[in-house]
Amino acid sequence: MWFSIFLGWAIKRIVFSFGGVGTYRRALPFFLGMIFGQFLAGSLWSLIGVLTDRNMYTLFP
């Protein structure tokens, strides 16, 4: 989990350094989509796990 946080921070820093605030604002929907996609994938795997009575997805291993 910490690597994901670090990676997000590093990419944000690079975007700010090279592109400025305008580039950051244009890239924001992409990053929000990545967060939503991770949430959606985890939710679907959890639902599949409930239906099949198996542990399919764990947030913290």
KEVOZA-481492 format. One line per 8 residues: number of its first residue (from 1); for each residue y, x negated, z of N, C-alpha, C. Coordinates in Angstrom, 3 decimals. Atoms other than C-alpha are relative to their C-alpha. Last residue first. Layout:
REM KEVOZA-481492
NUM	Y/X/Z/Y/X/Z/Y/X/Z | ...;
REM end
This chain:
REM KEVOZA-481492
61	1.431/0.355/-0.018/-9.436/2.567/2.885/-0.469/-0.514/1.344 | 0.141/1.286/-0.680/-6.124/4.328/3.513/-1.477/-0.363/0.074 | -1.291/0.662/0.092/-5.324/7.086/1.043/-0.062/-1.390/0.623 | -0.553/0.285/-1.318/-8.912/8.133/0.541/1.308/-0.751/-0.177 | -1.281/0.708/0.002/-10.238/9.868/-2.542/0.450/-0.208/1.430 | -0.346/0.538/1.314/-13.713/11.184/-3.455/1.238/-0.883/0.035 | -1.254/0.696/-0.211/-15.329/11.851/-0.062/0.377/-0.725/-1.301 | 0.085/1.463/-0.016/-17.992/14.344/-1.013/1.379/-0.580/0.266;
53	0.346/0.420/-1.358/-18.461/18.089/-0.426/-0.290/-1.500/0.068 | 1.330/0.613/0.087/-18.389/18.828/-4.184/-0.515/-0.487/1.348 | 0.929/-0.872/0.731/-15.522/21.327/-3.973/-1.412/-0.567/-0.058 | 0.252/-1.184/-0.816/-13.693/19.397/-1.249/-1.025/0.900/-0.688 | 0.810/0.386/-1.154/-14.049/16.134/-3.155/-0.335/1.166/0.899 | 1.356/0.187/0.506/-12.779/17.744/-6.362/-0.941/-0.388/1.144 | 0.522/-1.338/0.265/-9.736/18.936/-4.423/-1.428/-0.070/-0.536 | 0.298/-0.612/-1.301/-9.170/15.443/-3.045/-0.581/1.396/-0.174;
45	1.232/0.618/-0.500/-9.488/13.982/-6.550/-0.375/0.570/1.366 | 1.133/-0.478/0.792/-6.926/16.486/-7.837/-1.316/-0.592/0.488 | 0.263/-1.402/-0.337/-4.508/15.797/-5.004/-1.204/0.532/-0.757 | 0.608/-0.058/-1.329/-4.771/12.033/-5.418/-0.341/1.419/0.410 | 1.360/0.546/0.119/-4.125/12.310/-9.159/-0.724/0.053/1.347 | 0.832/-0.970/0.703/-1.134/14.608/-8.595/-1.442/-0.484/-0.111 | 0.221/-1.134/-0.885/0.413/12.338/-5.968/-0.933/1.019/-0.647 | 0.901/0.478/-1.056/-0.032/9.282/-8.170/-0.334/1.127/0.972;
37	1.328/0.180/0.580/1.481/11.153/-11.115/-1.014/-0.472/1.028 | 0.597/-1.331/0.140/4.439/12.309/-9.018/-1.420/-0.089/-0.566 | 0.287/-0.483/-1.351/5.192/8.723/-7.976/-0.682/1.361/-0.068 | 1.111/0.810/-0.512/4.914/7.478/-11.574/-0.405/0.474/1.395 | 1.225/-0.458/0.648/7.078/10.361/-12.769/-1.215/-0.774/0.466 | 0.346/-1.248/-0.696/9.737/9.425/-10.215/-1.261/0.609/-0.598 | 0.568/0.361/-1.286/9.618/5.911/-11.655/-0.347/1.226/0.834 | 1.289/0.666/0.204/10.108/7.139/-15.216/-0.663/-0.305/1.336;
29	1.040/-1.012/0.266/12.846/9.584/-14.171/-1.385/-0.605/-0.234 | 0.398/-0.761/-1.188/14.777/6.674/-12.558/-1.034/1.095/-0.285 | 1.392/0.300/-0.335/14.827/4.437/-15.645/-0.526/0.841/1.165 | 0.838/-0.408/1.126/18.029/5.943/-17.106/-1.478/-0.218/0.306 | 0.000/-1.463/0.067/19.730/5.758/-13.709/-0.827/0.518/-1.170 | 0.763/-0.516/-1.140/18.708/2.119/-13.289/-0.092/1.523/-0.061 | 1.419/0.186/0.326/19.934/1.288/-16.776/-0.878/0.531/1.116 | 0.341/-0.904/1.107/23.342/2.763/-15.973/-1.469/-0.088/-0.383;
21	0.232/-1.341/-0.530/23.519/1.030/-12.564/-0.412/0.972/-1.108 | -1.051/-0.694/-0.724/23.136/-2.448/-13.967/-0.393/1.415/0.394 | -0.518/-1.156/0.717/20.834/-3.726/-16.670/1.127/0.738/0.687 | -0.185/0.192/1.430/19.802/-7.263/-15.775/0.673/1.171/-0.697 | -0.554/1.305/0.344/20.198/-7.435/-12.007/0.325/-0.123/-1.488 | -1.396/0.104/-0.429/19.754/-3.738/-11.285/0.631/-1.312/-0.458 | -0.762/-0.952/0.810/16.568/-3.526/-13.374/1.477/-0.055/0.373 | -0.124/0.550/1.349/15.226/-6.706/-11.767/0.830/0.921/-0.890;
13	-0.916/1.140/-0.069/15.917/-5.422/-8.249/0.249/-0.606/-1.380 | -1.339/-0.552/-0.199/14.285/-2.088/-8.988/1.038/-1.112/0.014 | -0.411/-0.556/1.289/11.253/-3.902/-10.387/1.393/0.600/0.093 | -0.257/1.098/0.927/11.008/-6.031/-7.242/0.468/0.517/-1.360 | -1.249/0.657/-0.368/11.376/-3.033/-4.907/0.361/-1.099/-1.001 | -1.104/-0.924/0.282/8.692/-1.078/-6.725/1.345/-0.620/0.317 | -0.127/-0.047/1.449/6.347/-4.082/-6.655/1.135/0.932/-0.417 | -0.637/1.232/0.444/6.954/-4.619/-2.939/0.247/0.016/-1.502;
5	-1.389/-0.051/-0.468/6.182/-0.980/-2.165/0.753/-1.236/-0.461 | -0.690/-1.014/0.803/3.054/-1.078/-4.307/1.468/0.103/0.383 | -0.253/0.589/1.306/1.966/-4.346/-2.667/0.734/0.982/-0.906 | -1.190/0.848/-0.060/2.435/-2.825/0.761/0.319/-0.630/-1.343 | -1.187/-0.816/0.000/0.000/0.000/0.000/1.262/-0.867/0.000;
REM end
